[in-house]
Amino acid sequence: MSRKSALINVMEGAVRKAARGLLRDFGEVENLQVSKKGPADFVSIADHKSERTLREELSRARPKFGFRLEEGGDIEPEGGRSIWVVDPLDGTTNFLHGIPYFSISVAVEQDGTLIAGVVYNPVVDELFWAERGIGTFVNYRRLRVSSRNRLPDSVIATGIPHLEQSSEQPFMAELDAMMPAVAGIRGCGAASLDLAYVAAGRFDGFWDRGLATWDMAAGIVLVREAGGMIADLDGSSRMMDSGNILASNDPLHLPLQKLLRTAARNAAGST
């Protein structure tokens, strides 16, 4: 068991406070499912309320830190070197439909390097946290990525693109290639939690395209500190710029990368 640093304690306090409001709103959304317009508007309100709470709490503790916010945009640090990367509600569609797979995600980027991350699922009270050089934990239990080394034994998660994105991505080709190669594929709808599950060894890998920085920042720290591999789908380390990501343990990384590259190349060649 590792003692949490002051930085992690600040992040935990902020996400737990924001989570109290989300949990209240989550219950209300379930009751409002009969209305098509109402729940969608309500989720937007919940998102903004969560972000406001996080910004207030994090600013109070570290007033010189900047922000990269899903709703509020970028706020430059005041003479400092660090920024908070904040997703106040990852898994909005799940939240809207009463599915208890969503999270609050907060990371710290210092001089362009991700140094800490927290992903919190308030429904099951699982706080995934990691700090550079310290390791990855869920609550107080140390985590490691899975030890599976064969694709046929592996469960791989992915992000299924929205309707307006599906024509812009080689997702179907990748999915067609992945399905016969692995034991199972999961599309759960919250990238930060999917990455946390890779860090915990629950998923053996995860790939996605077109993510925002706040979708993946905390999860990148979690996977790295749990001994996993993180890269862009092209093998580079430009995930935060491209939005494309592949996360897994070490033995599966190159086989997954090769499979996805071949599928994307074949899809491009057929258009």
C-alpha positions as CSV (number, residue, x, y, z in Angstrom):
1,M,0.0,0.0,0.0
2,S,1.3,3.4,-0.9
3,R,0.5,6.6,0.9
4,K,-1.2,9.2,-1.4
5,S,0.8,12.4,-2.0
6,A,-0.6,15.8,-1.4
7,L,-1.3,16.2,-5.1
8,I,-3.3,13.0,-5.3
9,N,-5.2,14.0,-2.1
10,V,-6.2,17.3,-3.8
11,M,-7.4,15.4,-6.9
12,E,-9.3,12.9,-4.8
13,G,-11.1,15.5,-2.8
14,A,-12.1,17.4,-5.9
15,V,-13.5,14.4,-7.8
16,R,-15.4,13.0,-4.7
17,K,-17.1,16.4,-4.2
18,A,-18.1,16.6,-7.9
19,A,-19.3,13.0,-7.7
20,R,-21.8,13.7,-5.1
21,G,-23.7,16.0,-7.5
22,L,-23.3,13.6,-10.4
23,L,-24.8,10.7,-8.3
24,R,-27.8,12.9,-7.4
25,D,-28.3,13.8,-11.1
26,F,-27.8,10.2,-12.2
27,G,-30.8,9.2,-10.1
28,E,-32.9,12.0,-11.6
29,V,-31.9,11.1,-15.2
30,E,-33.1,7.5,-14.6
31,N,-36.5,9.0,-13.6
32,L,-36.6,11.2,-16.7
33,Q,-36.1,8.6,-19.4
34,V,-39.7,9.1,-20.6
35,S,-38.7,12.5,-22.0
36,K,-36.4,12.7,-25.0
37,K,-35.4,16.4,-24.7
38,G,-35.4,16.6,-20.9
39,P,-32.7,14.1,-20.1
40,A,-30.3,15.4,-22.8
41,D,-30.6,18.9,-21.4
42,F,-30.2,17.6,-17.9
43,V,-27.0,15.8,-18.7
44,S,-25.5,19.0,-20.0
45,I,-26.4,20.7,-16.8
46,A,-24.8,17.9,-14.8
47,D,-21.6,18.1,-16.9
48,H,-21.3,21.8,-16.3
49,K,-22.0,21.5,-12.6
50,S,-19.4,18.9,-12.2
51,E,-16.8,20.9,-14.1
52,R,-17.6,24.0,-12.0
53,T,-17.0,22.1,-8.8
54,L,-13.8,20.6,-10.0
55,R,-12.5,23.9,-11.1
56,E,-13.3,25.6,-7.8
57,E,-11.8,22.8,-5.7
58,L,-8.6,22.4,-7.8
59,S,-8.1,26.2,-8.1
60,R,-8.4,26.6,-4.3
61,A,-5.7,24.0,-3.7
62,R,-3.3,25.0,-6.6
63,P,-4.1,28.5,-7.7
64,K,-1.2,28.8,-10.1
65,F,-2.2,25.7,-12.1
66,G,-3.8,26.2,-15.5
67,F,-6.7,24.1,-16.9
68,R,-7.6,22.2,-20.0
69,L,-11.4,21.8,-19.6
70,E,-13.9,19.9,-21.8
71,E,-16.5,22.6,-21.4
72,G,-14.5,25.7,-20.4
73,G,-11.6,25.5,-22.7
74,D,-7.9,26.2,-21.8
75,I,-6.8,28.5,-19.0
76,E,-3.1,29.3,-18.9
77,P,-1.2,28.7,-15.7
78,E,-0.3,31.9,-13.8
79,G,3.4,31.8,-13.8
80,G,3.4,28.1,-13.2
81,R,4.3,25.0,-15.2
82,S,1.4,22.7,-14.5
83,I,-2.2,22.3,-15.8
84,W,-5.2,20.3,-14.8
85,V,-6.7,18.2,-17.6
86,V,-10.3,17.7,-16.6
87,D,-13.2,15.6,-17.9
88,P,-16.1,16.2,-15.6
89,L,-18.2,13.4,-17.0
90,D,-16.7,10.7,-19.2
91,G,-19.4,8.4,-20.5
92,T,-22.2,10.9,-21.0
93,T,-24.4,8.6,-23.1
94,N,-24.1,5.9,-20.4
95,F,-25.1,8.5,-17.8
96,L,-28.1,9.5,-19.8
97,H,-29.3,6.0,-20.1
98,G,-28.8,5.1,-16.5
99,I,-25.8,2.8,-17.2
100,P,-23.4,2.9,-14.2
101,Y,-20.3,3.1,-16.3
102,F,-19.1,6.7,-16.3
103,S,-16.3,8.6,-14.5
104,I,-14.7,11.8,-13.5
105,S,-11.2,12.1,-14.9
106,V,-8.4,14.5,-13.8
107,A,-4.8,14.5,-14.8
108,V,-1.8,16.8,-14.2
109,E,0.5,17.8,-17.0
110,Q,3.8,19.5,-16.0
111,D,6.0,20.9,-18.7
112,G,4.3,18.8,-21.3
113,T,4.6,15.6,-19.3
114,L,1.7,13.8,-17.7
115,I,2.7,13.2,-14.0
116,A,-0.5,12.2,-12.2
117,G,-4.0,10.9,-12.9
118,V,-7.2,10.0,-11.2
119,V,-10.2,8.3,-12.7
120,Y,-13.3,7.9,-10.4
121,N,-16.4,5.8,-10.9
122,P,-18.7,7.1,-8.2
123,V,-21.4,4.4,-8.6
124,V,-19.0,1.6,-7.4
125,D,-16.7,4.0,-5.5
126,E,-13.6,2.9,-7.3
127,L,-10.9,5.5,-7.3
128,F,-8.1,4.7,-9.8
129,W,-5.0,6.8,-9.2
130,A,-1.4,7.0,-10.3
131,E,1.6,9.2,-10.0
132,R,4.8,9.1,-12.0
133,G,7.3,6.8,-10.4
134,I,4.9,5.7,-7.7
135,G,2.6,3.1,-9.4
136,T,-1.1,2.7,-10.0
137,F,-3.7,1.9,-7.4
138,V,-7.5,1.4,-7.1
139,N,-8.4,2.8,-3.7
140,Y,-5.4,1.4,-1.8
141,R,-4.7,-1.7,-3.8
142,R,-1.7,-1.8,-6.2
143,L,-2.5,-2.6,-9.8
144,R,-0.6,-4.2,-12.7
145,V,-1.6,-4.8,-16.3
146,S,-2.6,-8.4,-17.2
147,S,0.0,-11.0,-17.9
148,R,-1.7,-12.6,-20.9
149,N,0.5,-13.0,-23.9
150,R,-1.8,-14.5,-26.6
151,L,-4.4,-12.6,-28.5
152,P,-6.9,-15.6,-28.5
153,D,-6.9,-15.4,-24.7
154,S,-7.4,-11.6,-24.5
155,V,-10.4,-9.3,-24.0
156,I,-9.9,-6.0,-25.8
157,A,-12.0,-2.8,-25.3
158,T,-12.7,-0.2,-27.9
159,G,-14.7,3.0,-28.5
160,I,-17.4,2.6,-31.0
161,P,-17.7,5.7,-33.1
162,H,-20.8,7.9,-33.1
163,L,-23.0,8.0,-36.2
164,E,-21.4,11.1,-37.6
165,Q,-17.9,9.8,-37.0
166,S,-18.3,6.3,-38.4
167,S,-17.7,7.2,-42.1
168,E,-14.4,9.0,-41.2
169,Q,-12.7,6.0,-39.5
170,P,-11.5,2.5,-40.5
171,F,-13.3,1.2,-37.4
172,M,-15.3,-1.6,-39.2
173,A,-12.2,-2.9,-40.8
174,E,-10.4,-2.9,-37.5
175,L,-13.3,-4.6,-35.8
176,D,-13.6,-7.2,-38.5
177,A,-9.9,-8.0,-38.1
178,M,-10.0,-8.0,-34.3
179,M,-13.1,-10.2,-33.7
180,P,-11.7,-13.5,-34.9
181,A,-8.3,-12.8,-33.3
182,V,-9.3,-12.3,-29.6
183,A,-11.5,-13.9,-27.0
184,G,-13.8,-10.9,-26.8
185,I,-14.3,-7.2,-27.6
186,R,-16.0,-4.7,-25.3
187,G,-17.4,-1.3,-26.2
188,C,-18.3,0.2,-22.8
189,G,-18.5,3.9,-23.6
190,A,-16.0,5.7,-21.3
191,A,-12.4,5.8,-22.5
192,S,-11.0,6.9,-19.2
193,L,-12.5,3.9,-17.4
194,D,-11.5,1.6,-20.2
195,L,-7.9,2.7,-19.7
196,A,-8.2,2.2,-16.0
197,Y,-9.5,-1.3,-16.6
198,V,-6.4,-2.0,-18.8
199,A,-4.2,-0.8,-15.9
200,A,-6.2,-3.1,-13.5
201,G,-5.7,-6.1,-15.8
202,R,-9.5,-6.4,-16.4
203,F,-9.1,-5.6,-20.1
204,D,-5.9,-6.8,-21.9
205,G,-6.0,-3.9,-24.3
206,F,-7.9,-0.9,-25.6
207,W,-7.8,1.0,-28.9
208,D,-9.7,4.1,-30.1
209,R,-9.6,7.0,-32.5
210,G,-10.4,10.7,-32.3
211,L,-10.3,11.0,-28.5
212,A,-9.8,14.4,-26.8
213,T,-6.9,15.0,-24.4
214,W,-9.2,14.9,-21.4
215,D,-10.6,11.5,-22.4
216,M,-7.2,9.8,-22.2
217,A,-4.8,11.9,-20.1
218,A,-5.4,10.4,-16.7
219,G,-5.7,6.9,-18.2
220,I,-2.3,7.2,-19.9
221,V,-0.7,7.7,-16.5
222,L,-2.6,4.8,-15.0
223,V,-1.6,2.4,-17.7
224,R,2.1,3.5,-17.8
225,E,2.4,3.2,-14.0
226,A,0.8,-0.2,-14.0
227,G,3.5,-1.5,-16.4
228,G,1.6,-1.2,-19.6
229,M,2.4,0.1,-23.0
230,I,0.7,3.2,-24.6
231,A,1.2,4.5,-28.1
232,D,-0.5,6.1,-31.0
233,L,-1.9,3.6,-33.5
234,D,1.0,4.4,-35.7
235,G,3.5,3.4,-33.0
236,S,4.5,7.0,-32.1
237,S,3.9,8.8,-28.8
238,R,1.7,11.5,-30.3
239,M,-1.6,10.2,-28.7
240,M,-2.4,13.5,-27.1
241,D,-2.1,15.3,-30.4
242,S,-3.7,12.7,-32.7
243,G,-6.4,11.4,-30.4
244,N,-5.6,7.8,-31.5
245,I,-4.5,5.4,-28.9
246,L,-3.5,1.8,-28.3
247,A,-3.0,0.6,-24.7
248,S,-2.1,-3.0,-23.6
249,N,0.5,-5.0,-21.7
250,D,3.9,-5.5,-23.3
251,P,3.5,-8.9,-24.9
252,L,0.3,-8.0,-26.7
253,H,1.3,-4.5,-27.9
254,L,3.1,-5.3,-31.1
255,P,0.6,-8.0,-32.2
256,L,-2.3,-5.6,-31.6
257,Q,-0.5,-2.8,-33.4
258,K,0.3,-5.0,-36.4
259,L,-3.3,-6.2,-36.6
260,L,-4.8,-2.7,-36.5
261,R,-2.2,-1.2,-38.9
262,T,-3.0,-3.9,-41.5
263,A,-6.7,-3.5,-41.1
264,A,-6.5,0.3,-41.5
265,R,-4.2,0.0,-44.5
266,N,-6.5,-2.5,-46.2
267,A,-9.5,-0.2,-45.5
268,A,-7.7,2.7,-47.1
269,G,-6.7,0.6,-50.1
270,S,-10.3,-0.4,-50.7
271,T,-11.7,3.2,-50.9
